[in-house]
Amino acid sequence: MNKEKVLNILGLAQRAGRLLSGDFVVERSMKRQAYPLLIMAEDCAQNNAKKYMHLAESHQVPLRLVGTKEELGRALGKEMRAVILVNDAGFAKSLLAEIDKNQ
């Protein structure tokens, strides 16, 4: 995985309005409907990590760990972000392809 490329794609998706980020927004949205991809920071708090792993599994949403909270927030032009929900199938496909490359 080329982390910089993944972060750049996340930035594009944010500018296109195809992401939801932040603990409360992501949790509420995931409980309402399914989404094509959930991205979680590698340094996410253990309780939050468990919560989102359970939500992703129960709603059959692919979950990937990428970067730190600071890196994810910077990519989106925001404060630190522990979780990002991709709500566009095209961006999700591009991100999954890049994240899963060479794994």
MARSE-63787 format. One line per field, with one value per atom (N, C-alpha, C): residue number from 1; residue in one letter; chain; y, x, z. Coordinates in Angstrom, 2 decimals, padded with zeros to 5 digits. Last residue first. Layout:
BEGIN
resi <- c(NUM	...)
resn <- c(a	...)
chain <- c(A	...)
c2 <- c(Y	...)
c1 <- c(X	...)
c3 <- c(Z	...)
REM end
This chain:
BEGIN
resi <- c(103	103	103	102	102	102	101	101	101	100	100	100	99	99	99	98	98	98	97	97	97	96	96	96	95	95	95	94	94	94	93	93	93	92	92	92	91	91	91	90	90	90	89	89	89	88	88	88	87	87	87	86	86	86	85	85	85	84	84	84	83	83	83	82	82	82	81	81	81	80	80	80	79	79	79	78	78	78	77	77	77	76	76	76	75	75	75	74	74	74	73	73	73	72	72	72	71	71	71	70	70	70	69	69	69	68	68	68	67	67	67	66	66	66	65	65	65	64	64	64	63	63	63	62	62	62	61	61	61	60	60	60	59	59	59	58	58	58	57	57	57	56	56	56	55	55	55	54	54	54	53	53	53	52	52	52	51	51	51	50	50	50	49	49	49	48	48	48	47	47	47	46	46	46	45	45	45	44	44	44	43	43	43	42	42	42	41	41	41	40	40	40	39	39	39	38	38	38	37	37	37	36	36	36	35	35	35	34	34	34	33	33	33	32	32	32	31	31	31	30	30	30	29	29	29	28	28	28	27	27	27	26	26	26	25	25	25	24	24	24	23	23	23	22	22	22	21	21	21	20	20	20	19	19	19	18	18	18	17	17	17	16	16	16	15	15	15	14	14	14	13	13	13	12	12	12	11	11	11	10	10	10	9	9	9	8	8	8	7	7	7	6	6	6	5	5	5	4	4	4	3	3	3	2	2	2	1	1	1)
resn <- c(q	q	q	n	n	n	k	k	k	d	d	d	i	i	i	e	e	e	a	a	a	l	l	l	l	l	l	s	s	s	k	k	k	a	a	a	f	f	f	g	g	g	a	a	a	d	d	d	n	n	n	v	v	v	l	l	l	i	i	i	v	v	v	a	a	a	r	r	r	m	m	m	e	e	e	k	k	k	g	g	g	l	l	l	a	a	a	r	r	r	g	g	g	l	l	l	e	e	e	e	e	e	k	k	k	t	t	t	g	g	g	v	v	v	l	l	l	r	r	r	l	l	l	p	p	p	v	v	v	q	q	q	h	h	h	s	s	s	e	e	e	a	a	a	l	l	l	h	h	h	m	m	m	y	y	y	k	k	k	k	k	k	a	a	a	n	n	n	n	n	n	q	q	q	a	a	a	c	c	c	d	d	d	e	e	e	a	a	a	m	m	m	i	i	i	l	l	l	l	l	l	p	p	p	y	y	y	a	a	a	q	q	q	r	r	r	k	k	k	m	m	m	s	s	s	r	r	r	e	e	e	v	v	v	v	v	v	f	f	f	d	d	d	g	g	g	s	s	s	l	l	l	l	l	l	r	r	r	g	g	g	a	a	a	r	r	r	q	q	q	a	a	a	l	l	l	g	g	g	l	l	l	i	i	i	n	n	n	l	l	l	v	v	v	k	k	k	e	e	e	k	k	k	n	n	n	m	m	m)
chain <- c(A	A	A	A	A	A	A	A	A	A	A	A	A	A	A	A	A	A	A	A	A	A	A	A	A	A	A	A	A	A	A	A	A	A	A	A	A	A	A	A	A	A	A	A	A	A	A	A	A	A	A	A	A	A	A	A	A	A	A	A	A	A	A	A	A	A	A	A	A	A	A	A	A	A	A	A	A	A	A	A	A	A	A	A	A	A	A	A	A	A	A	A	A	A	A	A	A	A	A	A	A	A	A	A	A	A	A	A	A	A	A	A	A	A	A	A	A	A	A	A	A	A	A	A	A	A	A	A	A	A	A	A	A	A	A	A	A	A	A	A	A	A	A	A	A	A	A	A	A	A	A	A	A	A	A	A	A	A	A	A	A	A	A	A	A	A	A	A	A	A	A	A	A	A	A	A	A	A	A	A	A	A	A	A	A	A	A	A	A	A	A	A	A	A	A	A	A	A	A	A	A	A	A	A	A	A	A	A	A	A	A	A	A	A	A	A	A	A	A	A	A	A	A	A	A	A	A	A	A	A	A	A	A	A	A	A	A	A	A	A	A	A	A	A	A	A	A	A	A	A	A	A	A	A	A	A	A	A	A	A	A	A	A	A	A	A	A	A	A	A	A	A	A	A	A	A	A	A	A	A	A	A	A	A	A	A	A	A	A	A	A	A	A	A	A	A	A	A	A	A	A	A	A	A	A	A	A	A	A)
c2 <- c(-007.09	-007.71	-009.13	-005.43	-006.09	-006.68	-003.50	-003.78	-004.36	-002.65	-004.09	-004.48	000.10	-000.40	-001.87	000.23	000.75	000.19	-000.98	-001.48	-001.03	000.65	-000.77	-001.34	003.08	002.98	001.54	002.39	002.88	002.74	001.68	000.70	001.11	004.11	002.93	001.89	005.73	006.05	004.83	004.28	004.49	004.80	004.40	003.11	003.26	006.55	006.49	005.21	007.04	006.79	006.79	006.02	006.38	006.05	007.21	006.38	006.88	007.11	007.76	006.76	007.70	006.88	007.73	009.56	008.15	007.25	012.57	011.73	010.28	015.82	014.38	013.63	018.38	017.92	016.41	018.58	018.71	018.37	017.81	019.23	019.52	015.17	015.71	017.22	014.75	014.43	015.04	015.34	016.23	016.01	013.08	014.42	015.40	011.06	011.04	012.43	011.84	011.76	011.78	011.65	012.93	012.93	008.94	009.91	011.26	007.23	007.66	008.64	004.60	005.77	006.03	002.47	003.30	004.45	-000.49	000.39	001.14	-001.14	-001.14	-000.15	-003.02	-002.16	-002.28	-003.37	-003.60	-002.56	-004.19	-003.08	-003.41	-005.71	-006.21	-005.07	-005.04	-004.41	-004.79	-006.48	-006.70	-006.10	-005.45	-006.87	-007.09	-002.77	-003.13	-004.57	-003.01	-002.38	-002.78	-004.26	-004.92	-004.34	-002.29	-003.63	-004.39	-000.21	-000.11	-001.44	-001.23	-000.79	-000.78	-001.65	-002.78	-002.43	001.02	000.01	-001.18	002.17	002.59	001.56	000.80	000.67	001.07	001.65	000.24	000.04	004.42	003.89	002.48	004.23	004.43	003.79	004.05	004.40	004.75	003.56	002.49	002.76	004.66	004.96	003.81	003.17	003.46	003.70	003.30	003.40	003.85	001.46	002.16	002.14	001.34	001.22	002.05	001.47	000.61	000.45	001.03	001.87	000.98	000.70	000.12	001.08	002.70	002.05	001.51	003.32	003.59	002.84	002.84	002.17	002.33	004.54	003.09	002.33	007.04	006.71	005.21	006.91	007.12	006.69	006.61	005.60	005.70	008.99	007.68	006.61	010.99	010.97	009.59	010.35	010.38	010.24	010.40	009.28	009.27	011.41	011.74	010.65	011.74	011.49	011.96	010.72	011.13	010.83	011.63	011.03	011.55	013.04	011.61	010.88	015.61	015.40	013.95	016.16	015.80	015.55	016.48	017.66	017.42	013.76	014.77	016.01	012.62	012.20	013.21	013.85	014.08	013.75	012.73	014.18	014.54	010.02	010.46	011.97	010.16	009.76	010.19	010.84	011.76	011.44	008.54	009.81	010.84	006.73	006.52	007.83	007.84	007.77	007.59	007.47	008.83	008.85	004.66	005.43	006.84	002.18	003.48	004.42	-001.18	000.00	001.24)
c1 <- c(-000.66	-000.94	-001.38	-000.36	000.82	000.55	-003.24	-002.13	-000.94	-005.18	-004.95	-003.82	-005.18	-004.85	-004.47	-005.97	-004.67	-004.25	-008.50	-007.47	-006.08	-009.83	-009.60	-008.50	-009.87	-009.17	-008.86	-011.44	-010.07	-009.26	-013.85	-013.14	-011.68	-014.53	-014.28	-013.49	-014.99	-013.87	-013.52	-017.28	-016.09	-014.86	-019.19	-018.65	-017.37	-019.19	-019.21	-018.51	-018.78	-020.15	-020.29	-016.63	-016.67	-018.07	-015.91	-016.86	-016.94	-013.36	-013.86	-014.75	-012.03	-012.82	-013.34	-010.42	-010.15	-010.88	-008.84	-010.01	-009.64	-007.84	-007.61	-008.92	-009.36	-008.66	-008.45	-008.94	-009.68	-008.77	-008.20	-008.21	-008.97	-007.90	-009.24	-009.31	-005.27	-005.68	-007.05	-005.36	-004.64	-005.07	-006.78	-007.33	-006.68	-004.91	-006.24	-006.88	-002.74	-002.59	-003.94	-003.90	-003.39	-003.26	-004.46	-005.56	-005.12	-002.41	-002.73	-003.91	-002.95	-002.34	-002.75	-005.65	-004.75	-004.25	-007.45	-006.67	-005.66	-010.73	-009.29	-008.65	-013.62	-012.89	-011.41	-016.65	-015.20	-014.54	-019.60	-018.86	-017.38	-021.69	-020.93	-020.25	-022.76	-023.36	-022.64	-021.15	-022.60	-023.32	-018.59	-018.90	-020.42	-018.85	-018.49	-018.86	-019.48	-020.42	-020.13	-017.08	-018.38	-019.41	-015.24	-015.07	-016.39	-016.21	-016.31	-016.06	-015.73	-017.07	-017.20	-012.96	-013.88	-015.28	-012.13	-011.76	-012.70	-013.06	-013.63	-013.33	-011.39	-012.85	-013.53	-008.79	-009.18	-010.70	-008.47	-008.63	-009.22	-006.34	-007.68	-007.75	-004.07	-003.93	-005.27	-004.89	-004.17	-004.03	-008.19	-006.79	-006.16	-010.29	-010.03	-008.53	-012.83	-011.39	-011.20	-015.22	-014.92	-013.41	-017.24	-015.93	-015.85	-019.94	-018.96	-017.61	-022.58	-021.67	-020.59	-025.98	-024.67	-023.88	-027.65	-027.53	-026.13	-027.76	-028.90	-028.84	-025.38	-026.55	-027.78	-023.70	-023.56	-024.76	-024.49	-024.72	-024.66	-023.60	-025.02	-025.34	-020.80	-021.57	-023.06	-020.17	-019.94	-020.79	-020.86	-021.47	-021.34	-019.18	-020.64	-021.32	-016.44	-017.02	-018.55	-015.60	-015.88	-016.71	-016.95	-015.87	-016.27	-017.81	-018.31	-017.20	-017.35	-016.89	-017.70	-017.80	-018.12	-017.64	-017.20	-018.33	-018.76	-014.95	-016.11	-017.36	-013.16	-013.52	-014.75	-013.03	-013.54	-013.99	-011.84	-013.20	-013.82	-009.32	-010.20	-011.64	-008.42	-008.57	-009.48	-008.31	-009.23	-009.47	-006.26	-007.60	-008.64	-004.16	-004.55	-005.95	-004.03	-004.39	-004.81	-003.18	-004.45	-004.93	-000.68	-001.71	-003.09	000.62	000.41	-000.67	000.72	-000.10	-000.37	000.53	001.18	000.31	000.84	000.00	000.88)
c3 <- c(-000.64	000.66	000.48	-002.87	-002.29	-000.91	-002.22	-003.13	-002.36	-000.53	-000.59	-001.53	-001.01	000.33	000.28	-003.73	-003.30	-001.94	-003.67	-004.58	-004.12	-001.82	-001.51	-002.39	-003.29	-002.01	-001.65	-005.51	-005.69	-004.41	-004.19	-005.03	-005.22	-002.98	-002.15	-002.93	-005.20	-004.32	-003.45	-006.15	-006.97	-006.13	-004.07	-004.49	-005.32	-001.36	-002.82	-003.26	001.31	000.87	-000.65	003.79	002.37	001.88	006.91	006.18	004.74	009.21	008.00	007.28	012.47	011.54	010.39	013.69	013.96	012.98	012.96	012.67	012.87	013.98	013.96	013.75	011.88	013.08	012.97	008.27	009.52	010.69	005.74	006.05	007.33	005.25	005.05	005.28	005.91	004.54	004.22	008.64	007.74	006.30	009.58	009.72	008.76	008.98	008.37	008.44	010.59	009.14	008.44	013.17	012.69	011.17	013.35	013.42	012.86	010.88	012.24	012.19	008.38	009.00	010.44	008.22	007.42	008.28	008.07	008.94	008.08	006.83	006.62	007.60	006.28	007.22	006.95	004.49	004.55	005.46	006.12	005.53	005.62	007.31	006.16	005.38	009.69	008.51	007.22	011.45	011.48	010.27	010.84	010.65	010.56	011.57	010.20	009.90	014.31	013.39	011.94	015.25	015.40	014.42	014.63	014.06	014.12	016.20	014.74	014.05	018.81	018.41	016.89	018.79	018.97	018.47	018.49	017.49	017.58	020.85	019.56	018.48	022.66	022.76	021.46	021.77	021.76	021.81	019.54	020.90	020.86	016.69	017.24	018.64	015.18	016.60	017.25	012.62	013.30	014.79	011.82	012.11	012.89	009.39	010.80	010.98	007.02	007.27	008.71	005.35	006.60	006.78	002.43	003.06	004.34	001.45	000.78	001.48	003.92	003.14	002.53	004.99	004.67	003.79	007.56	006.25	006.04	010.33	009.45	008.13	011.53	012.10	011.21	010.15	009.95	010.50	011.18	009.78	009.53	013.87	013.56	012.12	013.45	014.18	013.83	012.05	011.44	012.13	013.94	012.60	011.97	016.17	016.29	014.93	015.03	015.76	015.74	011.74	013.13	013.78	008.43	009.38	010.77	005.21	006.51	007.50	001.78	003.03	004.20	-000.55	-000.54	000.71	-001.40	-000.50	-000.38	-002.76	-003.57	-002.71	-000.71	-001.48	-002.35	000.05	000.99	000.23	-002.19	-001.81	-000.85	-002.03	-003.19	-002.85	000.40	000.25	-000.91	-000.31	000.75	000.67	-002.17	-002.62	-001.58	-000.41	-001.49	-002.00	001.16	001.80	000.76	-000.82	-000.13	000.50	-001.41	-002.45	-001.83	001.03	000.52	-000.55	001.23	002.16	001.65	-000.84	-000.86	-000.01	000.00	000.00	000.00)
REM end
